[in-house]
Amino acid sequence: MTSRTTDVTDAHRQTHNSFSLSYFRQPLAVYAVAFACVIAFMGLGLVDPILPAISKQLHATPSQVELLFSSYNLVTGLAMIITGAVSSRIGFKSTLLTGLLIIVIFSALGGSAHSIAQIVWFRAGWGLGNALFIATALAVIVGVANGGTAGAIILYEAALGLGISVGPLLGGELGSISWRGPFYGVATLMALAFILVSVLLKKVPRSARRSSVTEPLRALRHKGLLTMGITAFLYNFGFFTLLAYTPFVLNMDAHHLGYVFFGWGVMLAITSVFVAPSLRVRFGTHTTLYGVLGLIALDLFVMGIGLASIPLLVTCVIVAGAFLGINNTVITTAVMDVSPFERPIASAAYSFVRFMGGAIAPWLSGKLAVWFNPHVPFYVGAFGVFLAIVTLVIGRRHLANV
């Protein structure tokens, strides 16, 4: 057992070292897709700083405004089911470009909206494009990048972290001019990404066979994959409670909210790339996930207790970014290992489940604040993350491959 553990640890170290050496020696196509990933993931935190402004100017309640996250995540999750079937028929590059084009159209429409209902529907369309793009982007980067699968996942997570960090900053800067600015900004940047991917990404080989729409759903019969999906569902519940609800309790303008969540995103980006792989090698996937999920739950609980202290809330938001970055990388890598299915199928099944947590939490957090008090959403978010730990413990015997 000791010899096997040492071999596995050495293999992880070699993979991480290989990634480090090849990080700056990637084909231009990888950077084109990574750039598009950055812009796509901006959509996650871009609207964060402008939520209070939209609420005020369009006379909407917090729970109505938080539907911008719910509709986006709900459609993204549902659309994940069809991504494998689409990409296996029209090819990875065509699927990427279709997703990018849809995002360009619906983000521009969001900027031209005149009611909260219109924005919610346009964000739903944005979520469709997001699903087609992000589900395919990981497979493309894994296939084209240097450094092996682990290195490609870290590169993908780096793009995710950079996009999430820059999104609130851009949203805050443009949102301080008008809440419409961030939507038009993403449409412009995504149009640029569309051009870069069109030119630089050469023809990517199609899947060896055509996937069925039902395959991701059937894949969830695998108890290991289902365990990881439920864990991510519960973790995302806490994640999006923090992301969607916190702007309403910080009582800041779009400019300052942008800086707060920029700090959060920077921490997420740093730990996802430079800290998570080392922790995974040293402590293993299970122990790392137990520890970091426990810290996320504790962070949310402290936010609920210290709601009256703005400095404490800001500190907790930024610190949470560090924990979230570690969790994102470790859990994504684990999903790639846990089941015997092809990566696109496993990713689609897992993402379908996890995005549902991100769809429920934003709307529910606004309602809980009204039904009870402003502290309760954070407590419920913390409890959701705690249940993620319980799920991992119960399903541990199904995660032998991780």
C-alpha positions in Angstrom: 0.0 0.0 0.0 2.8 2.4 0.9 4.6 1.7 -2.4 1.4 2.2 -4.4 0.7 5.5 -2.7 4.3 6.7 -3.3 3.9 5.8 -7.0 0.7 7.7 -7.3 2.1 10.7 -5.5 5.2 10.7 -7.8 2.9 10.4 -10.9 0.9 13.4 -9.7 4.1 15.4 -9.1 5.4 14.5 -12.6 2.1 15.6 -14.1 2.2 18.9 -12.2 5.9 19.5 -13.2 5.1 18.6 -16.8 2.3 21.2 -16.8 4.5 23.8 -15.2 7.2 23.3 -17.9 4.7 23.4 -20.8 2.5 26.2 -19.5 3.9 28.9 -21.7 4.5 26.6 -24.7 1.0 26.1 -25.9 -0.3 26.2 -29.4 -2.0 29.5 -30.4 -5.3 27.6 -30.7 -5.2 26.8 -27.0 -4.8 30.4 -26.1 -7.6 31.4 -28.4 -10.0 28.9 -26.7 -8.6 29.9 -23.2 -9.3 33.6 -24.0 -12.8 32.7 -25.0 -13.1 30.7 -21.7 -12.1 33.8 -19.8 -14.8 35.9 -21.5 -17.4 33.1 -21.1 -16.7 32.8 -17.3 -16.9 36.6 -17.0 -20.6 36.1 -17.4 -20.7 34.4 -14.0 -19.6 37.4 -11.9 -20.2 40.2 -14.4 -23.7 41.0 -13.3 -22.8 40.8 -9.6 -21.8 44.5 -9.1 -24.9 45.7 -11.0 -27.6 43.7 -9.2 -28.5 46.5 -6.8 -28.5 49.0 -9.6 -30.8 46.8 -11.8 -33.1 46.3 -8.8 -33.3 50.1 -8.1 -33.7 51.3 -11.7 -36.1 48.6 -12.9 -38.0 48.5 -9.6 -37.4 44.8 -8.9 -37.1 42.9 -5.7 -33.8 41.2 -4.8 -35.3 37.7 -5.5 -36.5 38.9 -8.9 -33.0 40.3 -9.8 -31.3 37.1 -8.6 -33.3 35.3 -11.2 -30.6 36.5 -13.6 -28.4 33.8 -12.0 -31.2 31.3 -11.7 -32.3 31.4 -15.3 -28.6 31.4 -16.5 -27.7 28.3 -14.4 -31.0 26.5 -15.0 -30.7 26.6 -18.8 -26.9 26.0 -18.7 -27.6 22.8 -16.6 -30.4 21.6 -18.8 -28.5 22.3 -22.0 -25.6 20.3 -20.8 -27.6 17.2 -21.6 -27.6 18.0 -25.3 -24.0 19.2 -25.6 -22.5 15.8 -26.3 -25.1 14.9 -28.9 -24.5 18.3 -30.6 -20.7 18.2 -30.6 -20.6 14.6 -31.9 -22.7 15.6 -34.9 -21.4 19.0 -35.9 -17.9 18.8 -34.4 -16.2 20.5 -31.5 -15.2 23.7 -33.3 -18.7 24.3 -34.7 -20.2 23.7 -31.3 -17.7 26.2 -29.7 -18.5 28.8 -32.4 -22.3 28.3 -32.0 -22.1 28.8 -28.3 -20.0 31.9 -28.7 -22.4 33.4 -31.2 -25.4 32.7 -29.0 -23.7 34.5 -26.1 -22.9 37.5 -28.3 -26.6 37.8 -29.4 -28.2 37.3 -25.9 -25.7 39.5 -24.0 -26.3 42.3 -26.5 -30.1 41.8 -26.1 -29.7 41.9 -22.3 -28.1 45.3 -22.6 -31.1 46.6 -24.6 -33.7 45.2 -22.2 -36.3 47.4 -20.6 -37.7 45.1 -17.9 -36.4 42.6 -15.4 -38.4 39.8 -17.1 -36.6 40.5 -20.4 -33.2 40.4 -18.8 -34.0 37.1 -17.1 -35.1 35.6 -20.4 -32.0 36.9 -22.2 -29.8 35.5 -19.5 -31.5 32.2 -20.1 -30.5 32.4 -23.7 -27.0 33.3 -22.6 -26.9 30.2 -20.5 -27.7 28.0 -23.6 -24.7 29.5 -25.4 -22.6 29.1 -22.2 -23.4 25.4 -22.0 -22.5 24.7 -25.6 -19.2 26.5 -25.2 -17.9 25.5 -21.8 -18.8 21.8 -22.1 -16.9 21.6 -25.4 -14.0 23.9 -24.4 -12.6 21.6 -21.8 -12.6 18.7 -24.2 -10.9 20.8 -26.9 -8.2 22.1 -24.5 -7.6 18.6 -23.2 -7.1 17.4 -26.8 -4.9 20.3 -28.0 -2.9 21.5 -25.0 0.5 20.4 -23.8 1.0 18.9 -20.4 -1.5 16.0 -20.3 -5.0 15.9 -18.9 -4.2 17.3 -15.4 -2.3 20.2 -17.0 -5.1 20.9 -19.4 -7.7 20.9 -16.5 -5.5 23.4 -14.6 -5.2 25.6 -17.6 -9.0 25.5 -18.0 -9.4 26.3 -14.3 -6.9 29.2 -14.7 -9.1 30.6 -17.5 -12.1 30.1 -15.3 -10.5 31.9 -12.4 -9.3 34.8 -14.5 -12.7 35.2 -16.1 -14.4 35.1 -12.7 -12.0 37.6 -11.3 -12.0 40.1 -14.2 -15.8 39.8 -14.6 -16.8 41.7 -11.5 -14.1 44.3 -12.1 -15.3 44.9 -15.6 -18.9 44.8 -14.5 -18.2 47.3 -11.7 -16.3 49.7 -14.0 -18.8 49.6 -16.8 -21.7 49.3 -14.4 -20.7 52.6 -12.7 -21.6 54.2 -16.0 -24.7 52.2 -16.8 -26.0 48.8 -15.8 -26.3 48.1 -19.5 -22.5 48.5 -20.1 -21.4 45.1 -18.8 -23.8 43.3 -21.2 -22.5 45.2 -24.2 -19.0 44.7 -23.0 -19.3 40.9 -23.0 -21.0 41.0 -26.4 -18.0 42.9 -27.9 -15.4 40.7 -26.2 -17.2 37.5 -27.2 -17.4 38.7 -30.8 -13.6 39.1 -30.7 -13.2 35.6 -29.2 -15.4 34.2 -32.0 -13.0 35.6 -34.6 -9.9 34.3 -32.8 -11.3 30.8 -32.4 -12.5 30.8 -36.0 -9.1 31.7 -37.3 -6.7 30.0 -34.9 -8.4 26.7 -34.0 -7.9 24.3 -36.9 -10.2 21.5 -37.6 -10.6 19.4 -34.4 -11.3 15.7 -35.0 -14.9 14.7 -34.3 -16.0 12.1 -31.7 -15.5 8.6 -33.0 -19.3 8.0 -32.6 -22.5 10.0 -32.3 -23.6 10.5 -28.7 -27.2 10.1 -27.6 -29.1 12.8 -25.6 -29.9 10.2 -23.0 -26.3 9.1 -22.4 -25.6 11.8 -19.7 -28.7 10.8 -17.8 -27.9 7.1 -18.0 -24.4 7.9 -16.8 -25.8 9.2 -13.6 -26.7 5.6 -12.7 -23.0 5.3 -11.9 -23.0 5.9 -8.2 -19.5 7.5 -8.1 -20.5 10.1 -10.7 -23.8 10.7 -9.0 -22.1 11.2 -5.7 -19.8 13.8 -7.2 -22.8 15.5 -8.9 -24.8 15.7 -5.7 -21.7 17.0 -3.9 -21.3 19.7 -6.5 -25.0 20.5 -6.4 -24.8 21.2 -2.6 -21.5 23.0 -2.9 -22.9 25.2 -5.7 -25.8 26.0 -3.5 -23.4 27.7 -1.0 -21.3 29.2 -3.8 -24.2 31.0 -5.5 -25.7 32.1 -2.2 -22.5 34.0 -1.6 -22.2 35.2 -5.2 -25.8 36.4 -5.8 -27.0 37.4 -2.3 -24.0 39.2 -0.8 -24.2 42.3 -3.1 -27.5 43.2 -1.5 -26.2 43.1 2.1 -22.9 44.9 1.4 -24.7 48.2 0.5 -22.1 49.3 -2.0 -22.2 50.9 -5.4 -21.3 49.0 -8.6 -17.8 50.4 -8.6 -16.9 49.2 -5.1 -18.7 45.9 -5.4 -16.6 45.3 -8.5 -13.4 45.6 -6.5 -14.7 43.4 -3.7 -15.5 40.5 -6.1 -12.4 41.2 -8.1 -10.4 40.3 -4.9 -12.6 37.2 -4.5 -11.9 36.2 -8.1 -8.2 36.8 -7.9 -7.9 34.5 -4.8 -10.0 31.9 -6.7 -7.7 32.1 -9.7 -4.5 31.8 -7.7 -5.5 28.9 -5.5 -7.1 26.9 -8.4 -3.8 27.0 -10.3 -1.0 27.1 -7.7 -2.4 25.7 -4.5 -5.0 23.0 -5.4 -2.6 20.6 -7.3 -0.2 20.7 -4.4 -2.8 20.0 -1.8 -4.2 17.2 -3.9 -0.8 15.6 -4.1 0.0 16.0 -0.4 -3.3 15.1 1.2 -5.3 13.3 -1.5 -8.6 14.2 -3.1 -10.9 13.1 -0.3 -9.1 14.8 2.6 -8.6 18.0 0.5 -12.3 18.2 -0.3 -13.4 17.5 3.3 -11.2 20.3 4.5 -12.0 22.9 2.0 -15.7 22.3 2.0 -15.7 22.6 5.8 -13.9 25.9 5.5 -16.4 27.2 2.9 -19.3 26.2 5.2 -17.6 27.9 8.2 -17.0 31.1 6.1 -20.7 31.3 5.1 -21.7 30.7 8.7 -19.5 33.6 9.9 -21.0 35.8 7.3 -24.4 35.1 8.6 -23.3 35.9 12.2 -21.4 39.0 11.2 -23.9 40.5 8.9 -23.7 43.9 10.6 -19.9 44.3 9.9 -19.1 45.3 6.3 -15.3 44.8 6.8 -16.0 41.3 8.1 -18.3 40.5 5.1 -15.7 41.8 2.6 -13.0 39.8 4.2 -15.1 36.6 4.2 -16.0 37.1 0.5 -12.3 37.4 -0.5 -11.2 34.5 1.7 -14.0 32.4 0.3 -12.5 32.9 -3.2 -9.3 31.0 -2.0 -11.4 28.0 -0.8 -13.6 28.0 -3.9 -10.6 27.9 -6.2 -9.2 24.9 -4.5 -12.5 23.1 -4.5 -13.2 23.8 -8.2 -9.9 22.3 -9.4 -9.9 19.3 -7.2 -13.5 18.3 -7.8 -13.3 18.8 -11.6 -10.2 16.6 -11.7 -12.0 14.0 -9.6 -15.0 13.9 -11.9 -12.7 13.1 -14.8 -11.4 10.0 -12.9 -14.4 8.7 -11.1 -16.4 7.0 -14.0 -15.6 4.8 -17.0 -17.5 7.2 -19.4 -16.0 9.4 -22.0 -15.1 12.8 -20.7 -17.8 14.8 -22.5 -20.5 12.4 -21.2 -19.2 12.5 -17.6 -18.8 16.3 -17.7 -22.3 16.8 -19.1 -23.9 14.5 -16.5 -22.0 16.1 -13.7 -22.6 19.7 -14.9 -26.4 19.0 -15.3 -26.7 18.2 -11.6 -24.3 20.8 -10.2 -25.8 23.8 -12.1 -29.2 23.0 -10.6 -27.8 24.1 -7.2 -26.7 27.3 -8.8 -30.2 27.8 -10.2 -32.1 27.3 -6.9 -29.8 29.2 -4.5 -30.0 32.8 -5.9 -33.8 32.9 -6.0 -34.2 31.1 -2.7 -31.7 33.3 -0.8 -33.7 36.4 -1.7 -36.9 34.7 -0.5 -35.4 33.5 2.7 -34.3 37.0 3.6 -37.9 38.1 3.2 -39.5 35.2 4.9 -37.2 35.1 7.9 -34.3 37.6 8.2 -31.2 38.6 6.2 -29.0 36.2 8.2 -30.8 33.0 7.2 -29.6 32.7 3.5 -26.0 32.4 4.7 -26.9 29.8 7.3 -28.8 27.8 4.7 -25.9 28.1 2.3 -23.5 26.9 5.0 -25.8 23.9 5.8 -25.9 23.0 2.1 -22.1 22.9 1.9 -22.0 20.8 5.1 -24.4 18.3 3.4 -21.9 18.1 0.5 -19.3 16.7 3.0 -21.9 14.2 4.3 -22.6 13.1 0.7 -18.9 12.5 0.1 -18.6 10.5 3.3 -21.6 8.4 2.5 -20.5 7.8 -1.1 -16.8 7.3 -0.4 -17.0 3.6 -1.3 -18.1 4.5 -4.8 -15.1 6.8 -5.4 -12.3 4.2 -5.4 -11.0 5.5 -8.7 -10.4 9.0 -7.3 
